[in-house]
Amino acid sequence: MDAPLGYSSVTFCYELRMLRQSPLIKALAICSSTLALAACIPTIGPSTNSPKQARIHALAGGEILVNAPRSYCVDTSSRPSSSFVLMTNCDVLAGTPKTNPADRGILTVSLGAQLTADQSDLELETLMGTGATQSPRVPGLIMQQVNASDTSRLDGAAAQYWRAAMKVQDRIVTLALYGPEKGSVIGAKGKPILEDLARGIQAKPLSDQATAKIQSQKTTILAFRRLFQINQ
């Protein structure tokens, strides 16, 4: 069944339920903001992204940018926020699905609260538990293939899914990839998709204006130091 990947409200409900079951979310109080998501949304049909769909979403007030992997777009009907964004196949969101139902997927990115000084050394691989490994393609990305067969889920949704976590600036970012039963993304094909998503998550660089301001401050400080040394 491909219905869970074709309707925005259903995919968001599924994601919300899975986030509440995530051991990583339970283990890290710093990621508790993920649990404050609103109730399932009754919107059915293509995303309001159509016809020009968003492929970049800003988290943390614009400090962290999430770039969607190839063929994925932001599902605006799932109410992306400063700490959460859901993405799925662009053609499905546009209401003109061409992607084979077995190849469709749902990607999510959740942003935790800022780490405190005593949380900066958290070992993500240890916290995620058995089966968590370092990605060979993305430094700092810890990945895990999960089997949630003992948790409730929507009809047609696979019990298996991919999840990952990494530190960006002073926050922990959690990622997940879901798919339909017997879908390709819940297997080996899903790993590079999640890695591509992780590689597209970047801390926003300082603007030219901010860089110039910092350089000006450094120049001023240097000038005062030289003046002080001359007067000695």
Salt bridges, closest charged atoms under 4 A:
ASP2 OD2 - ARG104 NH1 3.16
ASP103 OD1 - LYS189 NZ 3.71
GLU195 OE1 - ARG137 NH1 3.08
ASP196 OD1 - ARG137 NH2 2.88
